[in-house]
Every structure is written in C-alpha cells, then in structure tokens.
Amino acid sequence: MENQTPPQELKRELGLLDGTMLVVGSMIGSGIFIVSADITRSVGSAGWVIAVWLITGFMTLTAAVSYGELSAMFPKAGGQYVYLKESYNKLIAFLYGWSFFAVIQTGTIAAVGVAFSKFAAYLYQPLSEQHILYQIKTGVDQLGNDKFFSISAAQAMSIVIIVLLTFINTRGVEGGKWIQRIFTLTKILSLFGLIVFGLIALKGDVWHANWTNAWHMHEIKLDGTNGLMDYTLPIALGAIAGSMVGSIFSSDSWNSVTFIAGEMTNPKRNIGLSLFLGTLIVTVIYVMANVVYIGVLPMHDIATAARDRVGVAASQQIFGNAGTKIMAVMIMISTFGCNNGLIMSGARVYYTMAKDGLFFKQTGTLNKFAVPEFGLWIQCVVACALSLSGSYGNLLDMISLVAVIFYILTIGGIYILRVKRPDAERPYKAFGYPILPAIYILMGLAFCIVLLIYKPEYSRGGLYIVLSGIPIYFLAKRYLGNDEETTNA
C-alpha cells in the first residue's frame, strides 16, 4: 500500500457551511480591531467612519454576488485565476497568480501570524515583538547608525503557527475544515458578544459628543490634536480613499472560497451562496463593531489608541481590567482561524497555475490525502520569510490597490463572457446585472485613481510587483510550460 498512486483529482468534501465559514474566517483577522484608528485620523468624525465601512461593505457584497455567476460557470480549483484566464488570457491570470503568491496571500498570512503573536504577548509577555531572540549587525545607514537584522519572539511564534497550520492542511481537508468551523463559529459568537455587551455599556455622553457634527470631515493627528479642519473636495476624496486602504484590507480574502471550488460539493450553488452569506455576515459585524467603538470611546481616543489597538481600548471600557485579556483571546482565535483559511485556499491557486504550465510542475500534483502539498509548503516558506523580513507591513500597504484592480478586471469579465459565450450555461446570474457590477467597477476605478494621486506610496510598489510578473510569465512559459493548452477540467 506504500506505493499507492496519489489521487489525480481533488476530493469534494466541503459543503455550504464550510464555504461560508471559509469566507467569514478568511475575512476576519486582526484588521477590524486595529484599522479604525487610522480611518478616524483621516476622516475625523463618526458619520464618515461608519460611511467608510458601509462603502467598503457595499463594494464587497456587490463583488461577491457578481462572482456568483463566474463561480457557477467555472466550478474549478483556482477560482479568480480561472475566471481571469477564461475572460481574458493566461497572461492576465498569471499576473494575478504571481501577485497573489508574491504578496497578496503570503504577505497576509505573515501579517496575520505576527498579529496572533503580538496579542498572545498580552497573556505571556515573552512572546512580544520587543523580545529579541537573535540580532546581527548588517551595516550602517546614511546617518551613521548601525543597522541590524533581528528576530523577535513574535516573528518566531508566527512561523510556528504558519508551519503548524500548513502541516495540518497537508494531511487532507478534513483537519483544516474542522479548524475552520470551530474557530470561525467561536469568532462570530465572541464578536457578537462584544457587540451586545458594547451596546449595553454604551455611554450616552460619549455617543452624543461623537455624533455632534458627525459629518464634519477633518484630520486628527496621532497626538490627538486636530489637523486640517476644512477639507476641499479633492482632499476629502483622498482622505476617504486612504481610509479605505484599511477597511478593504480588513474585508479582503472574501474570494478564498472560489479557490477551493474543486473540493466543494455542488459548487455551482454553494460557492455563490457562501460568498453572499459570508460577506453579509462580516459586513454586519464590521459596521456594528464600529458602532460600539463610537459608543464607548471619544473620537480622539479611537484615533490615538495605543498601537492603533482600538478593540483593546474599547474592551477595557466594556469589561474593565479584564478587557485587555478578553480582547487578546478574541484576536488570537480570530487570527488563528483566519490564517487556517488563507493557508488552505491559497495553495489551490498555485495548483491550477501549475496545471497550466505556469508554475513549478510539482505544485500541480496531489499527495495521498488529495491536497497540493508542495504548493502548501512553498507558500509556507514565502510567508515565513516575509514574517522574518519585517517588510510584510509595507507589502500589505500595496495589497488594497492591487486586489481592487484584479477585482475590477474579474467583474469586467462578466460582461466579456456574456459576449464571448452567450450560450454558456449560467446556473446563477450576477445579481443586479448590468447595473450593480458596473457600479462596483466605477467605484473601484475611482478608489484606485484617487489612491494613485493622493497616496502614491500605497500604489507604486504594488504596481511594480504586478508588472514584474510579465517577464516571469514568459520565462515560465519557456521553461515550465507545455505546447498544449490545458483547461484544468
């Protein structure tokens, strides 16, 4: 039995509950507990903080229900990569897959892993990022100061978590499925608990003060003082776009369920429904969590929360001295489940790319548990390297723009396929077509343009990563590809 031939196809073992839990679990990491501080510094008022989350939620829901049509047409492993290939060509699909491997998925895994460790330090201080385990001098900077490469306890713990979850997922989808179910359900219940107790603990004077002049957009500096008080329209648009970097990052990875389509039962129905239910649940949680923040913390306290940890500050107001530890446990549960979903789904994209001759050949093979083990481990290596580099934070700044560009292209593919393949089977059609998908595309384009103009530091690096994939694509075709077009049926 030791020489048993590995399975040639992925096993369909995941149902609607698993798909929904993957969407929710992959979306909710540590962002909702942190990014509202930066959003508040940019827009300054309660109304605009909620508006940023509502706009992001609307965009996410619109994109998710639009993907339903594509997921029903192409119920295959690889999800968004497949949709881009079928709508456009292999180059566009590869640029997405390359960006996904280089920064989008691996950078997110690294950041979520380090976030787990940072909050674990509230329970066990030696796990903090200030606890340096190893340090070596690497040179001198322009000011004559010594430069060091160091490894903190938080980074080391992040690597342990990433390796552990990768190993579990190499043993088949069953283990990953149960981790996702247990941790995501616990996460949802704990977040709803926070919201309920937060609404009970709501402070009338704080609520009233925060909603006075709720639509006066202004800047709050990190030290709590007011900055620019009267925004012109261009500056206001820049502030909204800059704010949405955080909310979009916190709402990203909702498309993870499309990557595991090859392992979903009845994928033509369950993927689209998982996308809708998962993104709706998360949108409600995100908006209500921010209502709680605004109900228990003055806007200046939200903007200046220590290390941007708004969730911790709010939890202290709601639960008293025990609030810090309660929130730390919640975020550890949230980030552990989030990383499991990201790790499980990401390798399926590389698997499909390898089937197209655009990634390492071994990535397109399955182990005896019917999972792409090689793809899981190379994803693990890159994510661990990003954890050690300390550069994942800079990389994540680029994710929002790159992710939205590919979402726009993918949703645009719905229009292209309606023309190219008018008679193709469409068990589910995009809700609100052609209006809602067009609204998303216009809103996404506006977001990208404003971000390019007013926040170029977020965009240039991301675009460079995408464009660097062009020569890599032709090298991959030459050395890894084959002469026959593969369809990954």
NUBAKE-993050 format. One record per residue (C-alpha): residue in one letter; x, y, z. Coordinates in steps of 0.05 Angstrom, whole numbers, padded with zeros to 5 digits, always signed. Layout:
! residues N
AXYZ;...
! end
This chain:
! residues 489
M+00000+00000+00000;E+00060+00046+00008;N+00066+00052-00067;Q-00007+00071-00077;T-00015+00121-00133;P-00033+00191-00106;P-00103+00216-00125;Q-00107+00253-00191;E-00166+00297-00171;L-00186+00339-00111;K-00239+00308-00066;R-00306+00343-00059;E-00313+00343+00016;L-00334+00414+00034;G-00406+00438+00038;L-00443+00504+00044;L-00427+00512+00118;D-00353+00500+00104;G-00353+00551+00047;T-00388+00604+00089;M-00341+00592+00147;L-00281+00598+00100;V-00307+00666+00074;V-00320+00693+00144;G-00258+00663+00174;S-00211+00688+00120;M-00240+00758+00122;I-00239+00770+00197;G-00168+00772+00223;S-00140+00828+00265;G-00158+00887+00220;I-00227+00903+00249;F-00194+00912+00317;I-00140+00960+00292;V-00153+00998+00227;S-00209+01042+00253;A-00156+01084+00288;D-00123+01103+00222;I-00192+01113+00189;T-00212+01161+00245;R-00147+01200+00239;S-00162+01211+00165;V-00237+01229+00167;G-00244+01251+00240;S-00319+01242+00250;A-00367+01186+00269;G-00410+01192+00207;W-00352+01186+00160;V-00321+01127+00198;I-00386+01088+00190;A-00392+01112+00118;V-00323+01084+00101;W-00343+01016+00128;L-00411+01018+00093;I-00379+01037+00026;T-00329+00980+00034;G-00385+00932+00054;F-00427+00952-00006;M-00368+00942-00053;T-00351+00874-00022;L-00423+00849-00025;T-00431+00873-00097;A-00366+00839-00118;A-00385+00775-00081;V-00454+00767-00113;S-00423+00784-00181;Y-00372+00728-00172;G-00431+00681-00163;E-00441+00679-00238;L-00368+00663-00252;S-00364+00611-00197;A-00425+00575-00226;M-00395+00577-00297;F-00326+00552-00275;P-00332+00509-00213;K-00258+00492-00213;A-00200+00498-00166;G-00164+00564-00173;G-00225+00609-00172;Q-00207+00680-00191;Y-00146+00657-00230;V-00191+00614-00273;Y-00242+00670-00283;L-00188+00717-00308;K-00159+00664-00354;E-00227+00649-00385;S-00246+00722-00391;Y-00180+00750-00417;N-00119+00706-00426;K-00065+00668-00388;L-00020+00730-00380;I-00073+00769-00341;A-00088+00707-00300;F-00014+00695-00286;L-00003+00767-00264;Y-00058+00756-00213;G-00029+00690-00191;W+00041+00720-00186;S+00017+00779-00145;F-00023+00730-00102;F+00039+00688-00088;A+00088+00745-00080;V+00049+00790-00033;I-00027+00785-00030;Q-00035+00716+00002;T+00034+00704+00032;G+00040+00775+00059;T-00028+00770+00092;I-00010+00703+00122;A+00053+00733+00151;A+00018+00794+00179;V-00038+00754+00210;G+00012+00706+00241;V+00051+00763+00273;A-00014+00794+00297;F-00031+00729+00333;S+00036+00731+00369;K+00031+00805+00387;F-00035+00794+00422;A-00012+00729+00453;A+00040+00773+00488;Y-00017+00804+00529;L-00024+00735+00561;Y+00050+00716+00561;Q+00096+00777+00555;P+00158+00740+00529;L+00122+00730+00462;S+00123+00805+00448;E+00157+00837+00388;Q+00202+00874+00437;H+00233+00808+00460;I+00291+00799+00411;L+00315+00727+00404;Y+00371+00739+00354;Q+00405+00800+00326;I+00463+00811+00278;K+00493+00875+00251;T+00482+00883+00176;G+00513+00951+00162;V+00508+01026+00174;D+00453+01073+00149;Q+00463+01142+00118;L+00463+01175+00186;G+00519+01130+00211;N+00473+01088+00256;D+00483+01013+00259;K+00433+00970+00221;F+00411+00903+00249;F+00374+00842+00226;S+00335+00816+00285;I+00285+00761+00300;S+00233+00775+00354;A+00193+00725+00394;A+00131+00748+00357;Q+00162+00732+00290;A+00186+00664+00315;M+00116+00648+00342;S+00086+00670+00276;I+00129+00620+00239;V+00110+00564+00287;I+00035+00579+00275;I+00044+00582+00199;V+00084+00517+00197;L+00034+00482+00244;L-00027+00502+00202;T+00009+00484+00138;F+00025+00415+00165;I-00047+00404+00187;N-00072+00423+00118;T-00023+00376+00083;R-00059+00318+00118;G-00123+00330+00079;V-00181+00378+00080;E-00216+00345+00140;G-00170+00374+00193;G-00169+00443+00161;K-00245+00441+00154;W-00257+00428+00228;I-00207+00481+00250;Q-00244+00530+00204;R-00312+00511+00231;I-00292+00513+00305;F-00251+00576+00304;T-00297+00615+00258;L-00360+00598+00297;T-00324+00617+00361;K-00300+00681+00328;I-00371+00700+00305;L-00401+00686+00373;S-00347+00725+00410;L-00354+00785+00364;F-00429+00785+00371;G-00418+00781+00446;L-00372+00841+00443;I-00424+00879+00403;V-00481+00861+00451;F-00441+00879+00514;G-00415+00941+00479;L-00485+00965+00464;I-00505+00952+00536;A-00444+00991+00560;L-00456+01048+00511;K-00442+01116+00543;G-00494+01167+00527;D-00449+01228+00534;V-00395+01197+00491;W-00445+01176+00438;H-00477+01245+00436;A-00410+01280+00431;N-00386+01235+00375;W-00448+01245+00334;T-00448+01320+00342;N-00422+01347+00276;A-00418+01275+00253;W-00406+01295+00180;H-00352+01346+00192;M-00293+01313+00159;H-00226+01334+00189;E-00158+01307+00208;I-00139+01282+00277;K-00065+01276+00289;L-00032+01218+00325;D-00021+01262+00386;G-00096+01276+00390;T-00093+01347+00364;N-00135+01369+00305;G-00100+01378+00239;L-00133+01403+00175;M-00204+01423+00194;D-00234+01444+00127;Y-00223+01394+00071;T-00231+01414-00002;L-00266+01363-00046;P-00201+01333-00074;I-00171+01326-00004;A-00236+01295+00022;L-00235+01243-00033;G-00162+01229-00018;A-00179+01220+00056;I-00235+01172+00040;A-00192+01131-00008;G-00134+01130+00041;S-00182+01108+00097;M-00209+01052+00054;V-00140+01021+00048;G-00151+00994+00118;S-00224+00974+00111;I-00212+00940+00044;F-00153+00902+00073;S-00197+00881+00131;S-00251+00858+00083;D-00205+00823+00034;S-00198+00748+00023;W-00273+00740+00016;N-00258+00705-00051;S-00219+00649-00016;V-00277+00601-00025;T-00271+00606-00101;F-00201+00576-00097;I-00226+00512-00066;A-00283+00501-00117;G-00252+00434-00135;E-00266+00409-00065;M-00337+00438-00056;T-00399+00395-00062;N-00449+00425-00111;P-00401+00483-00126;K-00448+00515-00177;R-00496+00531-00120;N-00454+00531-00057;I-00397+00577-00077;G-00443+00635-00096;L-00486+00625-00034;S-00424+00621+00010;L-00398+00686-00019;F-00463+00722-00006;L-00476+00695+00064;G-00403+00703+00087;T-00394+00775+00063;L-00462+00795+00091;I-00445+00767+00160;V-00377+00802+00160;T-00405+00869+00136;V-00457+00869+00192;I-00404+00851+00244;Y-00356+00905+00219;V-00406+00961+00219;M-00434+00942+00287;A-00365+00935+00317;N-00350+01007+00296;V-00417+01030+00325;V-00393+01000+00391;Y-00326+01035+00386;I-00361+01101+00374;G-00409+01087+00432;V-00355+01076+00485;L-00295+01116+00462;P-00289+01190+00443;M-00265+01200+00372;H-00198+01226+00395;D-00188+01163+00437;I-00203+01120+00377;A-00154+01159+00334;T-00099+01156+00387;A-00109+01085+00414;A-00042+01054+00436;R-00011+01020+00375;D-00078+01031+00340;R-00109+00975+00381;V-00180+01004+00384;G-00210+00937+00401;V-00168+00932+00464;A-00185+01003+00485;A-00260+00990+00474;S-00257+00924+00510;Q-00226+00958+00571;Q-00285+01006+00573;I-00335+00949+00566;F-00304+00895+00611;G-00258+00936+00656;N-00189+00910+00675;A-00204+00841+00645;G-00218+00874+00577;T-00147+00870+00552;K-00141+00796+00562;I-00211+00783+00535;M-00194+00820+00471;A-00127+00786+00466;V-00160+00718+00468;M-00213+00741+00416;I-00159+00765+00368;M-00118+00702+00377;I-00179+00660+00360;S-00194+00706+00301;T-00124+00706+00272;F-00113+00631+00281;G-00177+00615+00243;C-00162+00668+00191;N-00093+00640+00176;N-00121+00570+00170;G-00169+00593+00116;L-00116+00632+00079;I-00066+00574+00081;M-00119+00523+00059;S-00144+00562+00000;G-00081+00595-00026;A-00045+00532-00049;R-00103+00515-00096;V-00086+00576-00139;Y-00014+00552-00149;Y-00040+00482-00163;T-00083+00508-00220;M-00026+00552-00247;A+00019+00491-00249;K-00034+00453-00288;D-00029+00509-00339;G+00047+00502-00342;L+00057+00569-00307;F+00084+00547-00240;F+00130+00493-00213;K+00107+00427-00241;Q+00106+00393-00173;T+00056+00445-00148;G+00005+00413-00194;T+00008+00345-00161;L-00032+00318-00102;N-00007+00278-00043;K-00041+00215-00016;F-00090+00259+00022;A-00113+00292-00044;V-00084+00361-00028;P-00029+00401-00064;E+00024+00391-00010;F+00082+00422-00048;G+00042+00485-00061;L+00025+00489+00013;W+00098+00484+00034;I+00126+00536-00016;Q+00071+00584+00006;C+00093+00569+00078;V+00166+00585+00061;V+00150+00652+00029;A+00102+00672+00085;C+00154+00654+00138;A+00207+00693+00100;L+00162+00754+00099;S+00150+00745+00174;L+00225+00747+00186;S+00238+00804+00138;G+00193+00851+00177;S+00172+00881+00110;Y+00103+00850+00108;G+00073+00914+00136;N+00100+00953+00076;L+00077+00899+00029;L+00007+00900+00058;D+00001+00974+00043;M+00004+00954-00030;I-00049+00899-00026;S-00112+00942-00028;L-00096+00975-00094;V-00073+00910-00128;A-00131+00870-00101;V-00183+00921-00125;I-00151+00924-00194;F-00159+00849-00202;Y-00229+00851-00173;I-00247+00903-00226;L-00217+00861-00281;T-00253+00798-00257;I-00321+00832-00252;G-00309+00863-00320;G-00300+00792-00345;I-00375+00781-00333;Y-00390+00830-00389;I-00336+00799-00434;L-00362+00728-00424;R-00434+00749-00437;V-00409+00769-00507;K-00357+00715-00518;R-00400+00658-00492;P-00473+00680-00496;D-00499+00608-00496;A-00456+00582-00438;E-00492+00551-00380;R-00504+00602-00325;P-00538+00568-00266;Y-00533+00633-00228;K-00530+00703-00259;A-00497+00764-00228;F-00548+00799-00183;G-00566+00868-00209;Y-00531+00857-00275;P-00512+00901-00312;I-00521+00959-00262;L-00490+00933-00196;P-00427+00904-00228;A-00418+00970-00266;I-00426+01009-00201;Y-00372+00967-00169;I-00325+00978-00228;L-00336+01053-00226;M-00327+01056-00151;G-00265+01012-00155;L-00235+01055-00210;A-00249+01118-00171;F-00215+01087-00110;C-00153+01067-00150;I-00147+01134-00186;V-00154+01175-00122;L-00104+01129-00087;L-00054+01135-00143;I-00059+01211-00140;Y-00062+01224-00065;K-00029+01162-00035;P+00024+01142-00086;E+00065+01106-00033;Y+00009+01054-00030;S+00007+01043-00104;R+00075+01044-00137;G+00104+00984-00102;G+00042+00943-00115;L+00042+00960-00189;Y+00116+00944-00193;I+00102+00875-00165;V+00047+00863-00215;L+00089+00887-00274;S+00149+00846-00252;G+00106+00785-00267;I+00108+00799-00343;P+00179+00775-00355;I+00168+00719-00304;Y+00108+00697-00345;F+00148+00689-00409;L+00204+00653-00371;A+00152+00606-00341;K+00122+00592-00409;R+00190+00577-00437;Y+00218+00533-00382;L+00156+00507-00345;G+00101+00508-00397;N+00080+00459-00449;D+00056+00466-00520;E-00015+00444-00506;E-00067+00489-00476;T-00092+00459-00411;T-00161+00471-00387;N-00158+00443-00316;A-00224+00410-00327;
! end
